[in-house]
Amino acid sequence: MVRAVTAPRTDRDASAEPAAPPERQLARRVLMIRPAAFGPNAETAPTNAFQSTALAASPAVQERALAEFDDLVALLRAHGVEVCVVDDDPATATPDAIFPNNWVSFHADGTVVRYPMCAPNRRLERRAEVIAEVCARLGVAALREVDLAAELEPRERFLEGTGSLLLDRPGRVAYACLSPRTHPDALAEFGRRLGYAVHAFHAVDERGRAIYHTNVLMALGERFCVLCTEAVRDAEERAALVARLTAGGRELVAIDPAQMRAFAGNLLQLENAAGERIVVGSTRALGALSAEQRAALERHGALVAAPLETIESVGGGGVRCMLAEVFLPPAAR
């Protein structure tokens, strides 16, 4: 039986946030948005070098994206992950709605964060009814809302959710590479409001362009991390980043720029209700890894691959971008 969930309180003017309770690294539940109008996005293309026009002109882009989406949902459910699928709003022009982790995150203390988005048409993806659907369908409670979008977007201080942020949840560290979509002021505000230390760094592709989102060059699991070390060109920044990532015993799996471009850094480790761990990536991403790299990841869970050629090529994002982890607590009965 679905129980009503009270509206979350907003804390826009809070000067300091209370210490957050310990949080697990791995989600058992995820939100996915089934797209209504997937396709190329001219507003995001200038800052996303991973987008390609190779498939964009095909009239079947939406149908192919839907097929890939549905296959990923079925694959995750087959591995015991609870997936909350919410339909995109067909009345809005939101070609990137399939990537909800950029505008919302759900935390174990009941906090829901809304994020400031760089592209104006992506701001339309933020819908209160999506949060309500997550709470109603999964029986969880949104107890507090932190609206960074309202505070920071007018000042063009952007921070695109867990695309910009790689969160070490138990350790309370937020890793982020700076880019037009990830501003240091927004990072600092996130850290203050959510109780995270912030570790910012710079990362670029082979042509010297800023990597648009941290989660395409880096993945953070419970006991491993994937990182395109070559993208962090400053030796001191690279050494400091690797040292912090591995200080707690995480195993480092280094990938090269070609593997990063194949979305080998865009992975997510999840856990099912039985406590079994999986590492999810696209067929292209996992296929780009060497046997040694795959063996390293397999020490941390079964590798689960989904074909996402259309979504990755046209949208410039992969599996991890499609999954918004849900850590919210159970609703009161």
Backbone torsions as a table, in degrees:
resi	resn	phi	psi	omega
1	MET	NA	130.6	179.7
2	VAL	-81.8	129.3	-179.8
3	ARG	-106.0	148.6	179.4
4	ALA	-66.6	146.4	179.2
5	VAL	-118.7	130.6	179.7
6	THR	-68.8	151.1	-179.6
7	ALA	-65.2	139.6	179.9
8	PRO	-68.6	146.5	173.9
9	ARG	-78.6	154.6	178.4
10	THR	-107.1	144.1	-176.8
11	ASP	-127.6	45.1	-174.7
12	ARG	-61.2	-31.5	-173.7
13	ASP	-102.1	8.1	-179.3
14	ALA	-65.1	130.7	-178.1
15	SER	-83.5	-24.6	178.9
16	ALA	-151.6	142.5	-177.9
17	GLU	-102.2	146.3	176.8
18	PRO	-66.8	158.0	178.7
19	ALA	-62.2	133.9	-178.1
20	ALA	-81.9	150.1	176.5
21	PRO	-71.7	162.5	177.9
22	PRO	-56.9	143.5	-177.1
23	GLU	-125.2	143.6	177.0
24	ARG	-75.9	153.8	178.5
25	GLN	-81.7	-32.4	-170.4
26	LEU	-106.7	131.3	177.3
27	ALA	-87.8	150.2	171.7
28	ARG	-107.4	-9.0	-178.3
29	ARG	-132.2	142.4	178.3
30	VAL	-138.1	150.4	171.1
31	LEU	-97.0	136.1	171.5
32	MET	-132.2	141.6	179.5
33	ILE	-106.9	117.5	179.2
34	ARG	-77.5	119.3	-169.2
35	PRO	-72.3	146.4	175.8
36	ALA	-103.9	-22.8	-175.9
37	ALA	-150.5	52.7	-179.9
38	PHE	-64.9	140.9	178.3
39	GLY	174.5	-176.4	179.5
40	PRO	-64.4	145.8	-178.6
41	ASN	-122.2	105.8	-178.7
42	ALA	-65.3	-25.0	-178.0
43	GLU	-76.0	-25.2	-179.8
44	THR	-98.3	-18.3	-175.3
45	ALA	-56.4	-38.6	-178.0
46	PRO	-61.7	-24.8	-178.4
47	THR	-110.9	3.9	-178.0
48	ASN	-126.6	95.8	-178.5
49	ALA	-75.1	-4.6	179.1
50	PHE	-85.8	-12.2	175.7
51	GLN	-73.7	143.2	-179.6
52	SER	-128.8	149.2	176.8
53	THR	-95.5	2.9	-174.0
54	ALA	-60.1	-40.6	-178.7
55	LEU	-106.6	-3.0	-170.9
56	ALA	-63.2	-31.8	-176.1
57	ALA	-80.7	-8.2	-177.8
58	SER	-67.8	132.9	178.7
59	PRO	-68.8	-12.7	-176.7
60	ALA	-98.5	14.5	-176.4
61	VAL	-58.1	-48.4	-179.1
62	GLN	-61.2	-44.9	-178.5
63	GLU	-65.0	-40.4	178.5
64	ARG	-66.0	-41.2	179.0
65	ALA	-62.9	-41.3	178.2
66	LEU	-62.2	-42.3	179.7
67	ALA	-63.2	-43.4	179.1
68	GLU	-65.0	-41.6	178.6
69	PHE	-59.4	-52.0	-177.3
70	ASP	-62.7	-37.1	178.2
71	ASP	-64.9	-39.2	178.9
72	LEU	-66.5	-42.5	177.1
73	VAL	-57.2	-48.4	-178.7
74	ALA	-62.8	-39.1	-179.9
75	LEU	-64.5	-45.3	179.5
76	LEU	-63.7	-43.7	179.3
77	ARG	-64.2	-36.2	178.7
78	ALA	-64.4	-24.5	178.3
79	HIS	-97.3	12.2	172.0
80	GLY	86.4	11.1	177.7
81	VAL	-88.4	133.8	178.8
82	GLU	-82.6	122.4	-176.3
83	VAL	-116.2	123.2	174.3
84	CYS	-99.0	109.2	-179.2
85	VAL	-98.1	123.5	175.8
86	VAL	-118.6	135.5	-179.6
87	ASP	-74.1	139.2	170.8
88	ASP	-62.2	154.3	177.7
89	ASP	-82.1	112.0	-177.9
90	PRO	-68.2	-12.3	-178.3
91	ALA	-82.6	-9.8	180.0
92	THR	-113.0	150.2	179.0
93	ALA	-89.6	88.1	-176.6
94	THR	-128.4	79.5	-176.5
95	PRO	-66.1	-16.5	-179.3
96	ASP	-108.5	16.8	-178.4
97	ALA	-59.9	-18.7	-179.4
98	ILE	-66.5	-10.5	-177.8
99	PHE	-112.2	69.1	-173.0
100	PRO	-71.3	-19.5	-176.6
101	ASN	-65.1	-11.9	179.4
102	ASN	-79.0	-24.5	-175.8
103	TRP	-110.9	-11.9	-177.2
104	VAL	-147.0	146.3	169.6
105	SER	-139.2	149.6	-174.2
106	PHE	-121.8	127.1	-170.6
107	HIS	-118.8	159.6	-170.9
108	ALA	-66.2	-23.7	178.8
109	ASP	-86.1	6.8	179.8
110	GLY	93.2	6.0	180.0
111	THR	-80.9	136.4	170.8
112	VAL	-116.9	127.8	-179.2
113	VAL	-110.7	131.8	170.8
114	ARG	-105.2	136.7	-170.1
115	TYR	-112.1	150.9	176.6
116	PRO	-78.1	126.2	-173.7
117	MET	-106.1	141.3	-177.3
118	CYS	-69.6	-48.0	-176.6
119	ALA	-84.6	127.9	179.7
120	PRO	-55.1	-38.6	-177.6
121	ASN	-73.6	-15.2	175.7
122	ARG	-80.0	-20.8	179.0
123	ARG	-66.9	-21.9	178.1
124	LEU	-70.0	-15.3	-179.7
125	GLU	-71.2	-22.9	-177.4
126	ARG	-74.0	106.6	-177.6
127	ARG	-129.3	127.3	179.5
128	ALA	-60.5	-32.5	-177.9
129	GLU	-66.7	-24.7	176.2
130	VAL	-66.6	-45.6	178.3
131	ILE	-61.7	-41.7	178.6
132	ALA	-62.7	-39.8	178.6
133	GLU	-63.5	-43.6	178.8
134	VAL	-58.3	-47.5	-178.8
135	CYS	-63.7	-45.2	-177.0
136	ALA	-67.6	-44.6	-175.1
137	ARG	-74.6	-35.2	-176.9
138	LEU	-96.5	-6.5	179.3
139	GLY	67.8	38.2	-179.2
140	VAL	-117.0	168.1	-174.1
141	ALA	-118.9	129.8	170.0
142	ALA	-96.6	108.8	-171.8
143	LEU	-99.8	-21.2	-176.7
144	ARG	-151.4	138.2	176.9
145	GLU	-114.9	129.2	173.1
146	VAL	-110.1	108.8	-174.9
147	ASP	-99.2	83.7	177.2
148	LEU	-69.5	-25.4	-179.8
149	ALA	-62.4	-48.3	-178.3
150	ALA	-62.1	-34.0	-177.0
151	GLU	-80.5	-40.0	-166.3
152	LEU	-106.4	-27.8	-177.3
153	GLU	-60.6	-41.8	178.8
154	PRO	-60.7	-23.4	179.4
155	ARG	-98.3	7.4	179.3
156	GLU	57.5	40.5	173.6
157	ARG	-106.7	98.6	-169.6
158	PHE	-99.2	151.0	176.6
159	LEU	-157.6	108.6	-168.8
160	GLU	-100.0	66.7	170.1
161	GLY	56.2	-143.1	179.9
162	THR	-84.9	17.8	160.6
163	GLY	-84.7	-48.0	176.9
164	SER	-73.9	-33.5	-171.7
165	LEU	-109.0	132.7	166.6
166	LEU	-109.2	113.5	-170.6
167	LEU	-100.6	121.1	164.9
168	ASP	-87.4	95.2	-170.8
169	ARG	-68.8	-48.3	177.7
170	PRO	-64.6	-37.1	-179.0
171	GLY	-83.0	-9.5	179.4
172	ARG	56.8	48.4	174.9
173	VAL	-122.9	131.2	176.4
174	ALA	-108.7	115.9	178.1
175	TYR	-94.4	140.5	-178.9
176	ALA	-158.6	132.8	171.1
177	CYS	-92.1	133.3	-176.5
178	LEU	-74.4	139.9	-178.6
179	SER	-161.9	176.9	175.3
180	PRO	-57.7	-18.6	-179.5
181	ARG	-101.2	-0.2	-177.3
182	THR	-137.9	98.2	-173.8
183	HIS	-96.7	140.0	-178.5
184	PRO	-60.6	-33.1	178.1
185	ASP	-65.7	-39.9	178.6
186	ALA	-67.9	-38.2	175.9
187	LEU	-60.0	-45.9	-179.4
188	ALA	-62.2	-39.6	-179.9
189	GLU	-67.5	-41.2	175.4
190	PHE	-58.0	-48.5	-179.0
191	GLY	-58.4	-42.0	-179.7
192	ARG	-66.5	-45.1	-174.0
193	ARG	-76.2	-29.7	-177.1
194	LEU	-104.9	-4.3	178.2
195	GLY	75.9	38.8	179.0
196	TYR	-114.2	140.9	164.2
197	ALA	-75.4	142.7	-176.7
198	VAL	-107.8	130.7	174.7
199	HIS	-119.0	99.6	-178.5
200	ALA	-99.2	149.0	178.6
201	PHE	-155.0	174.7	179.2
202	HIS	-111.8	141.5	178.7
203	ALA	-145.3	138.3	-177.4
204	VAL	-135.6	160.4	176.2
205	ASP	-87.3	-170.9	-176.1
206	GLU	-62.8	-24.3	-179.8
207	ARG	-96.8	8.3	177.2
208	GLY	82.8	10.7	179.5
209	ARG	-85.0	140.0	179.7
210	ALA	-60.9	133.9	174.5
211	ILE	-66.7	125.8	-169.5
212	TYR	-69.5	-35.1	-180.0
213	HIS	-134.6	140.8	179.7
214	THR	-61.8	-32.6	-172.6
215	ASN	-78.5	4.3	170.7
216	VAL	-97.2	-14.0	177.6
217	LEU	-110.8	-4.9	-170.5
218	MET	-153.3	140.5	173.4
219	ALA	-131.9	143.3	-175.7
220	LEU	-125.7	112.0	176.4
221	GLY	-100.9	-173.8	-179.8
222	GLU	-65.1	-43.6	-177.1
223	ARG	-130.3	18.9	176.7
224	PHE	-147.6	162.2	170.8
225	CYS	-141.6	141.8	174.2
226	VAL	-107.4	133.7	-177.0
227	LEU	-149.6	133.3	169.6
228	CYS	-83.1	90.7	-174.3
229	THR	-63.4	-33.2	-178.8
230	GLU	-65.6	-23.7	-179.4
231	ALA	-71.9	-22.8	177.1
232	VAL	-93.1	90.4	-167.9
233	ARG	-75.8	-31.1	179.3
234	ASP	-70.1	120.7	-173.1
235	ALA	-62.1	-39.4	-179.6
236	GLU	-68.6	-42.0	177.1
237	GLU	-62.3	-42.6	-179.0
238	ARG	-63.6	-45.7	-178.9
239	ALA	-63.5	-41.7	-180.0
240	ALA	-66.1	-39.7	179.9
241	LEU	-65.3	-49.2	-179.4
242	VAL	-62.2	-41.1	-179.6
243	ALA	-61.5	-42.6	-178.3
244	ARG	-71.6	-39.5	-180.0
245	LEU	-62.6	-36.7	-173.5
246	THR	-99.1	-3.0	-175.2
247	ALA	-60.5	-33.5	-179.5
248	GLY	-88.3	7.5	177.9
249	GLY	100.4	5.8	177.3
250	ARG	-65.8	142.1	176.7
251	GLU	-83.6	129.1	179.4
252	LEU	-90.7	126.8	173.0
253	VAL	-113.3	104.3	-176.9
254	ALA	-85.7	133.6	175.8
255	ILE	-118.1	160.5	-179.2
256	ASP	-98.9	172.6	-176.9
257	PRO	-59.4	-36.2	179.0
258	ALA	-65.2	-40.0	177.5
259	GLN	-68.2	-37.9	175.8
260	MET	-60.1	-42.9	-179.6
261	ARG	-66.1	-23.2	175.2
262	ALA	-86.4	10.0	178.0
263	PHE	69.6	26.9	177.4
264	ALA	-71.0	-14.6	174.1
265	GLY	-91.6	-7.8	-174.9
266	ASN	-96.3	64.0	-176.7
267	LEU	-116.3	160.2	175.6
268	LEU	-141.5	128.6	174.0
269	GLN	-89.8	130.7	179.1
270	LEU	-128.2	169.7	178.5
271	GLU	-133.9	140.4	177.2
272	ASN	-96.5	179.6	-175.3
273	ALA	-63.2	-22.9	178.8
274	ALA	-85.4	0.3	-179.6
275	GLY	83.8	8.6	178.4
276	GLU	-82.2	138.0	-178.1
277	ARG	-100.1	142.8	174.8
278	ILE	-132.4	153.7	174.6
279	VAL	-118.9	113.8	-172.1
280	VAL	-101.9	133.2	174.7
281	GLY	-152.7	175.1	177.0
282	SER	-79.8	162.4	175.6
283	THR	-57.8	-41.5	178.4
284	ARG	-63.2	-44.4	-177.1
285	ALA	-64.1	-51.8	-177.7
286	LEU	-70.1	-29.1	177.7
287	GLY	-70.1	-20.7	179.9
288	ALA	-80.4	-12.8	-177.3
289	LEU	-80.6	150.8	174.9
290	SER	-76.7	166.7	177.9
291	ALA	-59.8	-38.5	179.9
292	GLU	-66.6	-42.0	178.8
293	GLN	-65.6	-42.0	178.0
294	ARG	-62.3	-41.8	179.6
295	ALA	-62.7	-37.5	178.6
296	ALA	-63.0	-45.2	-179.8
297	LEU	-67.8	-34.7	-179.0
298	GLU	-66.3	-16.7	173.4
299	ARG	-69.5	-12.8	-175.0
300	HIS	-117.0	8.7	177.3
301	GLY	145.8	161.1	177.7
302	ALA	-65.7	137.2	177.9
303	LEU	-81.9	126.8	-177.2
304	VAL	-121.0	119.2	-174.2
305	ALA	-115.5	138.5	177.3
306	ALA	-126.5	136.1	176.8
307	PRO	-73.1	121.7	-176.5
308	LEU	-135.7	36.5	-174.1
309	GLU	-56.2	-45.2	-177.3
310	THR	-68.2	-48.2	-177.3
311	ILE	-63.4	-44.5	-179.7
312	GLU	-65.9	-44.4	-175.7
313	SER	-70.5	-47.6	-175.4
314	VAL	-80.2	-41.9	-176.2
315	GLY	-87.5	-20.2	-179.5
316	GLY	72.1	21.6	177.2
317	GLY	-142.6	160.0	-175.3
318	GLY	-123.9	-151.3	-174.1
319	VAL	-55.6	-50.6	-174.7
320	ARG	-61.8	-35.3	179.9
321	CYS	-65.8	-23.8	-176.4
322	MET	-85.7	-9.3	-171.4
323	LEU	-115.8	117.5	172.6
324	ALA	-101.8	110.5	-177.2
325	GLU	-65.9	142.8	179.6
326	VAL	-116.8	110.4	178.6
327	PHE	-110.6	6.9	-175.6
328	LEU	-57.7	148.4	-179.1
329	PRO	-74.9	162.1	177.7
330	PRO	-61.0	145.7	175.8
331	ALA	-70.9	148.4	178.0
332	ALA	-65.2	140.1	-179.3
333	ARG	-96.3	NA	NA
